């Protein structure tokens, strides 16, 4: 095999090993499905209800409008798992990485970090549009988990419409409409 081909194969193998490797199962309809496990922890001083946080996060994960509609099933485990969902105080968010801010939520490695300030109060752009805190919670869990699933930020598509969930909607959407759920093409990308 020529050197260039070996480098390409090695590069592809490195990329594939860097991605999460959850268990796969084929459902009866023939569609590709995978199950991922996650645990829930806190960091910093938490005043939000952890019972509500765990329940609402799982409701987001179980909703067919979310990543589940893309074939990903989420199951919470007591410890470990494929990733860790964290409810962190605003002050604690930057302790995960210097690229994280106390203003927003973040994803670092196996940690999907939800900023408690945003969990409790949404964002100024979301609130100015009159959207519910519950929908914001769907958005932030879907968005940060989308990063863990390998999805990067995207912009508002030409012509507007619903914003992709991987758009930084917390900061505004331009011509797009706020939307807490992955669009069909976003869900298809994680199959």
C-alpha positions as CSV (number, residue, x, y, z in Angstrom):
1,X,0.0,0.0,0.0
2,X,1.5,3.4,-1.0
3,X,2.5,5.7,1.9
4,X,-0.3,8.3,1.1
5,X,-3.0,5.6,1.3
6,X,-1.6,4.2,4.6
7,X,-1.7,7.8,6.1
8,X,-5.3,8.2,4.8
9,X,-6.4,4.9,6.4
10,X,-4.6,5.7,9.6
11,X,-6.2,9.2,9.7
12,X,-9.6,7.7,9.2
13,X,-9.0,5.2,12.0
14,X,-7.9,7.9,14.4
15,X,-11.0,9.9,13.6
16,X,-13.3,6.9,14.1
17,X,-11.6,6.0,17.4
18,X,-12.0,9.6,18.7
19,X,-15.8,9.4,18.3
20,X,-18.1,8.0,21.0
21,X,-18.6,4.3,20.5
22,X,-22.0,3.5,22.0
23,X,-23.6,0.1,21.6
24,X,-25.6,-0.5,18.4
25,X,-28.7,-2.4,17.9
26,X,-30.8,-2.9,14.8
27,X,-34.6,-2.3,15.4
28,X,-37.3,-4.3,13.5
29,X,-37.8,-1.4,10.9
30,X,-34.2,-1.8,9.8
31,X,-33.2,1.7,10.8
32,X,-29.8,2.1,12.5
33,X,-30.2,2.6,16.3
34,X,-27.7,3.1,19.0
35,X,-28.0,3.3,22.7
36,X,-25.9,5.6,24.8
37,X,-25.7,5.7,28.5
38,X,-25.2,8.7,30.7
39,X,-24.9,9.6,34.3
40,X,-25.8,12.9,36.0
41,X,-23.7,14.9,38.4
42,X,-23.4,18.4,39.8
43,X,-20.6,20.9,40.2
44,X,-20.7,24.0,42.3
45,X,-23.5,25.3,44.4
46,X,-26.8,23.9,43.0
47,X,-30.1,25.5,44.0
48,X,-32.2,23.9,41.2
49,X,-34.1,20.7,41.8
50,X,-32.0,17.8,40.7
51,X,-35.1,15.6,40.6
52,X,-36.6,18.0,38.0
53,X,-33.3,18.3,36.1
54,X,-32.9,14.5,35.8
55,X,-36.6,14.1,34.8
56,X,-36.7,16.9,32.2
57,X,-33.4,15.9,30.7
58,X,-34.7,12.3,30.2
59,X,-37.9,13.7,28.8
60,X,-35.9,15.6,26.2
61,X,-33.8,12.5,25.4
62,X,-37.0,10.4,25.0
63,X,-38.8,12.8,22.7
64,X,-39.0,11.7,19.0
65,X,-38.5,15.3,18.0
66,X,-35.0,15.1,19.5
67,X,-31.9,13.0,18.9
68,X,-34.1,9.9,19.6
69,X,-35.8,10.6,16.2
70,X,-32.3,10.2,14.7
71,X,-31.9,6.8,16.2
72,X,-30.2,7.5,19.4
73,X,-31.6,6.1,22.6
74,X,-30.5,7.5,25.9
75,X,-30.4,5.5,29.2
76,X,-29.4,7.0,32.5
77,X,-27.0,4.9,34.7
78,X,-25.9,5.6,38.2
79,X,-22.2,6.1,37.4
80,X,-20.0,6.4,34.4
81,X,-21.8,5.8,31.1
82,X,-20.8,7.0,27.7
83,X,-21.1,10.7,28.8
84,X,-21.8,12.7,31.9
85,X,-24.6,15.3,32.0
86,X,-23.6,18.0,34.5
87,X,-25.7,20.7,36.1
88,X,-23.1,23.3,37.1
89,X,-23.3,26.6,38.8
90,X,-22.3,29.5,36.5
91,X,-19.1,29.9,38.4
92,X,-18.2,26.2,38.0
93,X,-18.7,26.0,34.3
94,X,-15.2,27.4,33.4
95,X,-13.5,24.8,35.7
96,X,-14.1,22.3,32.9
97,X,-12.0,24.2,30.3
98,X,-10.8,27.7,29.6
99,X,-12.9,27.6,26.5
100,X,-16.1,27.5,28.7
101,X,-17.7,30.7,30.0
102,X,-19.7,31.3,33.1
103,X,-22.4,32.8,30.8
104,X,-23.3,29.8,28.7
105,X,-23.5,26.0,28.8
106,X,-20.6,24.0,27.3
107,X,-19.4,20.6,26.2
108,X,-15.9,19.3,27.1
109,X,-14.9,15.8,26.3
110,X,-17.3,13.4,28.0
111,X,-19.0,16.2,29.9
112,X,-22.2,17.8,28.7
113,X,-22.4,20.8,31.0
114,X,-25.6,22.7,31.6
115,X,-25.2,26.1,33.2
116,X,-27.6,26.4,36.1
117,X,-28.2,30.1,35.5
118,X,-29.4,29.2,31.9
119,X,-31.4,26.2,33.2
120,X,-33.3,28.3,35.7
121,X,-33.7,31.5,33.6
122,X,-33.1,30.7,29.9
123,X,-31.3,33.4,27.9
124,X,-32.0,37.1,27.2
125,X,-32.7,36.4,23.5
126,X,-35.0,33.4,24.4
127,X,-36.9,35.4,27.0
128,X,-37.2,38.5,24.7
129,X,-39.0,36.2,22.1
130,X,-41.5,35.2,24.8
131,X,-40.5,31.5,24.7
132,X,-40.9,29.2,27.7
133,X,-38.2,28.1,30.1
134,X,-39.2,24.5,29.5
135,X,-38.5,24.8,25.7
136,X,-35.2,26.5,26.5
137,X,-34.3,23.5,28.6
138,X,-35.1,21.2,25.6
139,X,-32.8,23.4,23.5
140,X,-29.8,23.5,25.8
141,X,-29.9,19.7,26.5
142,X,-30.3,19.0,22.8
143,X,-27.6,21.5,21.7
144,X,-24.9,20.5,24.2
145,X,-25.6,16.8,23.7
146,X,-25.5,17.4,19.9
147,X,-21.9,18.5,20.4
148,X,-21.2,15.2,22.3
149,X,-22.7,13.4,19.3
150,X,-20.2,15.1,17.0
151,X,-22.2,18.0,15.7
152,X,-20.7,21.5,15.5
153,X,-22.3,24.9,15.3
154,X,-24.3,25.9,12.3
155,X,-25.9,29.2,11.1
156,X,-29.4,30.2,10.0
157,X,-30.1,28.6,6.6
158,X,-30.8,30.9,3.7
159,X,-34.4,31.9,3.7
160,X,-34.8,31.6,7.5
161,X,-37.3,29.1,8.9
162,X,-36.8,27.1,12.1
163,X,-33.3,27.5,13.5
164,X,-31.2,24.4,13.6
165,X,-30.7,23.1,17.2
166,X,-26.9,23.4,16.7
167,X,-27.2,27.1,16.0
168,X,-26.2,29.2,19.1
169,X,-29.8,30.2,19.6
170,X,-29.1,31.4,23.2
171,X,-27.4,34.4,21.6
172,X,-30.2,35.1,18.9
173,X,-31.2,33.6,15.6
174,X,-31.2,36.4,13.0
175,X,-33.8,35.5,10.4
176,X,-34.5,32.1,11.9
177,X,-37.3,31.2,14.4
178,X,-36.2,29.8,17.8
179,X,-36.5,26.0,17.9
180,X,-35.6,23.6,20.7
181,X,-35.4,20.5,18.5
182,X,-33.0,19.1,15.9
183,X,-34.2,19.6,12.4
184,X,-34.7,16.4,10.3
185,X,-31.3,16.8,8.5
186,X,-29.6,17.2,11.9
187,X,-31.3,14.0,13.3
188,X,-30.3,12.2,10.1
189,X,-26.7,13.2,10.5
190,X,-26.3,11.2,13.8
191,X,-27.7,7.9,12.4
